[in-house]
Amino acid sequence: MLMDDQEESQNVEDVRGSSGGGFRPIHGVGLGTIAIALIGGWIFGVSPLQILSLLSGGASSSVQTSPAQPMRAPVADDAQAKFVSQVLRSTETVWTTAFQEIGRSYEDPKLRLFRDSYPTACGEGEAAAGPFYCPNDRIVYLDLGFFDLMTQQLGAPGQFAHAYVIAHEVGHHVQNLLGVLGKVDAQRQRGGDAQSNALSVRLELQADCFAGVWATRSQREQGWRLESGDIESALNAASQIGDDTLQRRSRGTVVPESFTHGTSAQRVSWFKRGVESGTIDGCDTFAAAQL
């Protein structure tokens, strides 16, 4: 993935070195929660899906505490932070145009780099939970160490796989702006566990699809270049974090009614749909009879 000459976003905030107060559960939305689920399953012998069900969920009314240090832009020679900033900028450009096509205005999210833990409007952000989007403050939270975990533990190396993670989290921001997150949260509160899990699956698959929309439109509109194996690396990342794959790793069996993120095949399929359609309407997982 070659983005050397691409613009950088002005919406990346670096709070590495800052830390928050006491622990509060995260109630954000994100692909990254699979990290703590997978590791927790290996260490404690607990199904990752049980951990995912605790970490996933709708918006929270938690109050954000004041950061320990002021926000700042990443330092100029931080290559990883620069890459994140370039990817975020590319999402801003794509979604601004995509929203204009449907008569809406896009509002850029912030992306906050943190280390270990940090207070958010959705609870205490923990590095072990991976990247996530908090709808309450409209910020994507990312500990760059998660990229190492993707490479070393999840078998998903490569810059494009990392970019997919960012695009997925921004996909949750798109859902927030479109009102999807609010509707899903309201339905979850009225339904039982099975309905809540089913809604979570559709939510996550739509974010995967939106990541595909970003991928196809960004390279076409902004001129950066995919290298051989890039798409495969993103598809591999999606497949490694399917609910069925995580369950087989932890317990050897699959329990579909406990799924919260979708199967590996579903995640790959909806990412591909986003790549092929390049549109918001092409990612309506909630209207799909078959996922």
C-alpha positions in Angstrom: 0.0 0.0 0.0 1.7 3.2 -1.2 0.5 6.4 0.3 3.8 8.3 0.5 2.6 11.5 -1.2 -0.9 11.5 0.4 -2.2 14.3 2.6 -2.4 13.9 6.4 -5.4 14.6 8.5 -5.4 17.4 11.0 -7.8 15.4 13.2 -5.2 13.0 14.8 -4.6 13.7 18.5 -1.6 12.1 20.3 -2.1 11.6 24.0 0.4 8.8 24.4 2.0 9.4 27.8 -1.3 10.6 29.2 -3.5 8.3 31.3 -6.9 8.3 32.9 -8.5 7.5 36.2 -10.1 4.4 37.5 -11.3 1.6 35.2 -14.7 1.8 33.7 -16.0 -0.7 31.0 -15.8 0.4 27.4 -19.1 0.9 25.7 -17.8 1.8 22.3 -18.1 0.0 19.0 -15.2 -1.6 17.2 -13.3 -4.4 15.5 -10.5 -4.1 18.1 -12.5 -5.7 20.9 -11.6 -9.0 19.4 -8.1 -8.6 20.7 -9.0 -8.8 24.4 -11.5 -11.5 23.6 -9.0 -13.7 21.8 -6.3 -13.2 24.4 -8.7 -13.6 27.3 -10.0 -16.9 25.8 -6.5 -18.3 25.5 -5.5 -17.3 29.0 -8.6 -18.0 31.0 -10.3 -20.7 28.9 -13.3 -18.5 28.3 -15.1 -18.3 25.0 -14.0 -15.1 23.2 -17.7 -14.6 22.3 -18.6 -14.3 26.0 -16.0 -11.6 26.4 -17.1 -9.9 23.2 -20.7 -9.7 24.4 -19.4 -7.8 27.5 -17.2 -5.4 25.5 -19.7 -4.8 22.7 -22.8 -2.8 23.1 -24.4 0.6 22.4 -23.6 4.1 23.6 -23.0 4.7 27.2 -23.8 7.7 29.4 -20.4 7.7 31.0 -18.8 11.1 31.6 -15.4 11.7 30.2 -12.8 12.8 32.7 -10.2 15.5 31.9 -7.0 14.2 30.2 -3.8 14.2 32.1 -2.0 16.1 29.4 -3.2 18.5 26.6 -3.8 17.1 23.1 -1.1 17.4 20.6 -0.4 16.4 17.0 1.9 13.4 16.5 5.6 14.2 16.0 6.7 14.6 12.4 9.1 11.6 12.3 6.6 9.1 13.7 6.1 6.8 10.6 3.2 4.8 12.1 1.3 7.9 13.2 1.9 9.5 9.8 0.4 6.4 8.1 -2.6 6.6 10.4 -3.0 10.2 9.7 -2.9 9.6 5.9 -5.4 6.9 6.1 -7.7 9.0 8.2 -7.4 11.9 5.7 -8.4 9.5 2.9 -11.5 8.5 4.8 -12.4 12.1 5.3 -12.2 12.8 1.6 -14.2 9.6 0.6 -17.0 10.1 3.1 -17.4 13.8 2.4 -18.1 13.0 -1.2 -20.2 10.0 -0.4 -22.4 12.0 1.9 -22.8 14.8 -0.6 -24.1 12.2 -3.1 -27.0 11.5 -0.7 -27.6 15.1 0.2 -25.9 14.9 3.6 -23.0 16.7 5.2 -20.1 14.6 6.7 -18.5 15.6 9.9 -14.9 14.4 10.4 -14.2 12.3 13.5 -11.2 12.7 15.6 -8.7 9.9 16.0 -6.9 9.8 19.3 -3.6 7.8 19.7 -3.2 6.5 23.3 -1.1 4.0 25.1 -2.2 1.5 27.7 -5.4 3.3 28.9 -7.2 6.6 28.5 -10.6 8.0 29.7 -13.2 8.4 27.0 -16.9 9.4 26.9 -17.7 5.7 26.6 -15.6 4.5 29.6 -12.0 3.8 30.2 -10.2 2.9 27.0 -7.9 -0.1 27.4 -5.2 -1.0 24.9 -6.0 -4.7 25.4 -9.4 -4.0 23.9 -7.9 -2.8 20.7 -9.2 0.2 18.6 -12.8 1.3 19.0 -15.1 4.1 18.1 -17.0 6.0 20.9 -20.2 7.5 19.6 -20.6 9.8 22.6 -17.5 11.9 21.7 -17.2 10.8 18.0 -13.6 9.8 18.5 -11.7 6.7 17.2 -9.3 5.5 19.8 -6.2 3.5 18.8 -3.2 2.1 20.6 -0.6 1.5 17.8 0.5 -1.6 19.6 -2.6 -3.3 18.2 -1.0 -3.5 14.8 1.8 -5.6 16.3 -0.8 -7.9 17.8 -2.5 -8.2 14.4 0.8 -9.3 12.9 2.1 -11.5 15.7 -1.1 -13.1 17.2 -3.9 -12.8 14.6 -1.9 -13.6 11.5 -3.0 -10.4 9.8 0.2 -8.4 8.8 0.6 -5.6 6.3 -0.3 -1.9 6.0 -3.5 -2.4 4.2 -4.8 -4.7 6.9 -4.0 -2.0 9.4 -5.7 0.6 7.2 -8.8 -1.7 7.1 -8.9 -1.5 10.9 -9.0 2.3 10.8 -11.6 2.3 8.0 -13.8 -0.2 9.9 -13.8 2.1 13.0 -14.5 5.2 10.8 -17.4 3.0 9.4 -18.9 3.1 12.8 -18.7 6.9 12.8 -20.5 6.8 9.4 -23.2 4.7 11.1 -23.4 7.2 13.9 -23.9 10.1 11.5 -26.6 8.2 9.6 -28.5 7.4 12.8 -27.9 3.7 12.5 -26.1 3.4 15.9 -28.9 5.1 17.7 -31.6 2.9 16.2 -29.7 -0.3 16.9 -29.0 0.7 20.5 -32.8 1.4 21.0 -33.7 -1.9 19.5 -31.1 -3.7 21.7 -32.6 -2.3 24.8 -36.1 -3.6 23.9 -35.0 -7.0 22.9 -33.3 -10.0 24.4 -29.8 -11.3 24.1 -30.4 -13.2 20.8 -31.8 -10.1 19.1 -29.1 -7.9 20.5 -26.4 -10.3 19.1 -28.1 -10.5 15.7 -28.2 -6.7 15.5 -24.5 -6.5 16.5 -23.6 -8.8 13.7 -25.4 -6.6 11.1 -23.8 -3.5 12.6 -20.3 -5.0 12.4 -20.8 -6.3 8.9 -22.0 -2.9 7.7 -18.8 -1.3 9.1 -16.8 -4.0 7.2 -18.7 -3.0 4.0 -18.1 0.7 4.6 -14.4 -0.2 4.9 -14.7 -1.7 1.5 -16.4 1.4 0.2 -13.5 3.5 1.5 -10.9 1.1 -0.1 -12.3 1.2 -3.6 -13.2 4.9 -3.7 -10.0 6.1 -2.0 -7.6 4.6 -4.4 -9.7 5.6 -7.4 -10.3 9.2 -6.3 -7.0 9.9 -4.5 -4.5 8.0 -6.6 -2.7 5.9 -4.0 -1.8 2.4 -5.2 -2.6 -1.0 -3.9 0.3 -3.5 -4.1 0.1 -7.2 -4.8 -1.5 -8.9 -1.9 -3.0 -5.8 -0.2 -6.7 -6.8 -0.7 -5.8 -10.3 0.4 -4.3 -9.0 3.6 -7.4 -7.1 4.5 -9.6 -10.1 3.7 -7.3 -12.2 5.8 -7.7 -9.7 8.7 -11.5 -9.9 8.4 -11.5 -13.7 8.3 -9.2 -14.0 11.3 -11.7 -12.2 13.5 -14.9 -13.9 12.5 -17.0 -15.2 15.4 -16.8 -18.8 14.1 -13.0 -18.7 13.8 -12.6 -17.3 17.3 -14.9 -19.9 18.7 -13.1 -22.8 17.0 -9.8 -21.5 18.4 -11.1 -21.3 21.9 -13.5 -24.2 22.3 -13.5 -26.3 19.1 -17.2 -25.7 18.4 -19.4 -23.0 17.0 -22.5 -21.5 18.6 -24.1 -19.2 15.9 -26.7 -17.6 18.3 -23.9 -16.1 20.3 -22.3 -14.4 17.3 -21.8 -10.6 17.7 -19.5 -9.8 14.7 -20.4 -12.3 12.0 -18.6 -15.3 10.6 -15.3 -15.1 8.7 -17.1 -15.7 5.4 -19.6 -13.0 6.2 -17.0 -10.4 7.1 -15.0 -11.1 3.9 -18.2 -11.1 1.8 -19.4 -7.7 3.1 -16.0 -6.1 2.7 -16.0 -7.3 -0.9 -19.5 -5.9 -1.4 -18.3 -2.5 -0.3 -15.4 -2.7 -2.7 -17.7 -3.7 -5.5 -20.5 -1.2 -4.9 -18.6 1.8 -3.6 -21.8 3.2 -2.2 -23.6 3.6 1.1 -26.7 2.0 -0.2 -24.8 -1.1 -1.2 -24.0 -1.7 2.5 -27.5 -2.1 3.9 -27.0 -5.2 6.0 -30.2 -4.5 7.9 -32.3 -5.0 4.8 -30.4 -8.2 3.7 -32.4 -11.4 4.0 -29.2 -13.4 4.0 -25.9 -12.2 5.4 
